Amino acid sequence: KEKQISACRYVGWITNPYPVFLPSRGPKVTYVPPPLPEDEDTIFAHYASGINFNKYDDILVDVSGLNPPQAIYTFKEACLCESLERNVAKSGYVKPTPVQKHGIPIIAAGRDIMACAQTGSGKTAAFLLPILQKLMADGVAASSFSEQQEPEAIIVAPTRELINQIFLEARKFAHGTCVRPVVLYGGISTGHQIRDLLRGCNVLCGTPGRLMDMIGRGKVGLTKLRYLVMDEADRMLDMGFEPEMRRLVGSPGMPSKEERQTLMFSATYPEDIQRMAGDFLKKDYLFLAVGVVGGACSDVEQKLVQVTKFSKRDQLLDILKNTGTERTMVFVETKRQADFIAAFLCQENVATTSIHGDREQREREQALGDFRSGKCPVLVATSVAARGLDIKDVQHVVNFDLPNNIDDYVHRIGRTGRCGNTGQAVSFYDPEQDNQLARSLVKILCSAQQEVPSWLEQSALGAHGTSGFNPVGRVFASTDSRKTGGFQSGGSDQSSAAPSAAADEEEWE
Ligand SMILES: Nc1ncnc2c1ncn2[C@@H]1O[C@H](COP(=O)(O)OP(=O)(O)OP(=O)(O)O)[C@@H](O)[C@H]1O
């Protein structure tokens, strides 16, 4: 963290009466991404929901807080305006997922929300649809005449690729309407982004650094803001991003939490983060839990393989021989390791690309594009790609290195098994390295009804501080910290506000 702070420069009172810290800019970024395709086939391209989509209905849902509105069961009941309803249908959505059934009416009723639902279960549309519906119903329209844009909604997410994906979803749902979404993130020419912003902006999607930069430059005003959305909210409030989030809500013009709606979404919510989130939400916010808070998606078959440090590469090759051209994400802990493993696989004639924080934005986008298209069916990634990315046909996730935080594990394996599709995750467990994760892994496996290897159970029982260790726990965990006075999550023993060591050194945004 200190490293991060020392890499910041202080930007004083020249453009803004409030002090803002901006990341030190380094060499000028000139990358301008290619223009977005405008044809409807590309805008509405989607993959089919899987055989387990209807099983979402069996997941237990708990809404806690005072006077929650009734859930909806169809998109019709959401009373979306015609264009939005049409865009939802063109996106291939027939029926809302549980987080949408409950989340959409909560947001439409003007309530703040902290929502927790498993990876790949449609959280993005759960917040986008009610926001766009309200903006359209109120007839907002983007104005390109103003040198300062004042969006009605701001959405923040931790990584460039994720915020771009959210922007593309917003653009898809807002297609053919007067509502204009814009995206801001690092690694792209600032001039290019300012020009795009000034063409008009109602829904601003941004990573925190670039967003604060634009606020500091006076290009974004906050006085019209009605919605503040934190996707991957636990990550946005951990030690890495919390100061920036506090600066955002303390920025001049930002409506107080009583005057705006604040919406938080994630698949994981460590206890300390959940408590701190209360600082950003109205007192009567609703806590929506779909299934086990912090639990892994049960459509992912999880396998743990005991390895030694030196056998990992051979084991990886064996796995990739079997997966063939099926898309596989391989997670490693460090940027150096990502380069090293990607080079190794290329040498072994496995078409591989990589994504991590040391790669230029152009390379990151190229890598993701090559992986999406299948040109490179293997993507080696650091945790920068662990959260939120929704890529068609990712059938396998390999944790070459396990993360040191169980929530990262849940997000990583959630890159497969999305939207009712099935997927497989194989994790290399090195007893010398990963022992501290044993208990949390057992809990996660149990709560997702997965087989627990006996050696892992033994490690968990032998692990430090196992008194009261109950791997099965509760089938359904209503874990609104206001209700329990404590926290009982699906498996987040190792969760904490501290981002992993590797995350610390990542160029997230
Ligand atoms: N009601 C629906 N019907 C069909 N497909 C849907 C529906 N809702 C969402 N999807 C699709 O499901 C996929 C996963 O959705 P999304 O990315 O919003 O998941 P998420 O819950 O945000 O996951 P993560 O926790 O990994 O961020 C996307 O391709 C999305 O378009």
The ligand as an SDF file (V2000), in Angstrom:
LIG
                    3D

 31 33  0  0  0  0  0  0  0  0999 V2000
  -31.7070  -13.4820  -17.2650 N   0  0  0  0  0  0  0  0  0  0  0  0
  -30.7250  -13.9080  -18.0360 C   0  0  0  0  0  0  0  0  0  0  0  0
  -30.9580  -14.7740  -19.0510 N   0  0  0  0  0  0  0  0  0  0  0  0
  -29.9530  -15.2210  -19.8380 C   0  0  0  0  0  0  0  0  0  0  0  0
  -28.6630  -14.8360  -19.7060 N   0  0  0  0  0  0  0  0  0  0  0  0
  -28.3770  -13.9810  -18.7120 C   0  0  0  0  0  0  0  0  0  0  0  0
  -29.3790  -13.4740  -17.8340 C   0  0  0  0  0  0  0  0  0  0  0  0
  -28.7920  -12.6340  -16.9660 N   0  0  0  0  0  0  0  0  0  0  0  0
  -27.4840  -12.6100  -17.2780 C   0  0  0  0  0  0  0  0  0  0  0  0
  -27.2210  -13.4100  -18.3180 N   0  0  0  0  0  0  0  0  0  0  0  0
  -25.9020  -13.6600  -18.9210 C   0  0  0  0  0  0  0  0  0  0  0  0
  -25.1660  -14.4280  -17.9670 O   0  0  0  0  0  0  0  0  0  0  0  0
  -23.7740  -14.1290  -18.0640 C   0  0  0  0  0  0  0  0  0  0  0  0
  -23.2260  -13.8170  -16.6790 C   0  0  0  0  0  0  0  0  0  0  0  0
  -23.7780  -12.6030  -16.2090 O   0  0  0  0  0  0  0  0  0  0  0  0
  -22.9080  -11.5550  -15.3800 P   0  0  0  0  0  0  0  0  0  0  0  0
  -21.6010  -11.3270  -16.0500 O   0  0  0  0  0  0  0  0  0  0  0  0
  -23.7700  -10.3850  -15.0920 O   0  0  0  0  0  0  0  0  0  0  0  0
  -22.6460  -12.4050  -14.0440 O   0  0  0  0  0  0  0  0  0  0  0  0
  -22.1410  -11.9020  -12.6240 P   0  0  0  0  0  0  0  0  0  0  0  0
  -23.1090  -12.4160  -11.6190 O   0  0  0  0  0  0  0  0  0  0  0  0
  -21.8970  -10.4380  -12.6430 O   0  0  0  0  0  0  0  0  0  0  0  0
  -20.7710  -12.7020  -12.5040 O   0  0  0  0  0  0  0  0  0  0  0  0
  -19.3900  -12.3320  -11.7140 P   0  0  0  0  0  0  0  0  0  0  0  0
  -19.6600  -12.5610  -10.2510 O   0  0  0  0  0  0  0  0  0  0  0  0
  -18.4060  -13.2770  -12.2550 O   0  0  0  0  0  0  0  0  0  0  0  0
  -19.0980  -10.8950  -12.0000 O   0  0  0  0  0  0  0  0  0  0  0  0
  -23.6550  -12.9760  -19.0440 C   0  0  0  0  0  0  0  0  0  0  0  0
  -23.2770  -13.4930  -20.3060 O   0  0  0  0  0  0  0  0  0  0  0  0
  -25.0630  -12.4100  -19.1050 C   0  0  0  0  0  0  0  0  0  0  0  0
  -25.3560  -11.7800  -20.3380 O   0  0  0  0  0  0  0  0  0  0  0  0
  1  2  1  0
  2  3  1  0
  2  7  2  0
  3  4  2  0
  4  5  1  0
  5  6  2  0
  6  7  1  0
  6 10  1  0
  7  8  1  0
  8  9  2  0
  9 10  1  0
 10 11  1  0
 11 12  1  0
 11 30  1  0
 12 13  1  0
 13 14  1  0
 13 28  1  0
 14 15  1  0
 15 16  1  0
 16 17  2  0
 16 18  1  0
 16 19  1  0
 19 20  1  0
 20 21  2  0
 20 22  1  0
 20 23  1  0
 23 24  1  0
 24 25  2  0
 24 26  1  0
 24 27  1  0
 28 29  1  0
 28 30  1  0
 30 31  1  0
M  END
$$$$
